């Protein structure tokens, strides 16, 4: 006696397997791209005015920073303690590393970018633009 249910076997061809794999890959790629865009949208990115940056703490100030002149170049700090810091350890507070090229740059002339309130220093506007693009900005 046979039951009303019969087992049906479906044969999947090689092309169908490839199509199924491509579909899954497409879905994964779409998800990764959506995640990357969501992360870029969560970042607070701006090009701060040099006079609004405490170059000792590498942060943006709500008010104009204090200009600190050293070797004919103007750096900015947030308080009198910054003046003491730059005098005691000038290399530590007047130089930074370009996050894209890895080259050491002078903060007084570097191209600036703030990411989530943290100021980064670049050797050129081109490097700053390339870095912004790497964060997912259009």
ABEGO torsion letter per residue (X at the ends): XBBABBBBBBBBBAAAAAAAAAAAAAAAAAAAAAAAAAAAAABBBBBBBAAABBAAAGBBBABBBBBBBBGGBBBBBABAAAAAAAAABAAAAABBBBAAAGBBBBAAABBBBBBGGBBBBBABAAAAAAAAAAAGBX
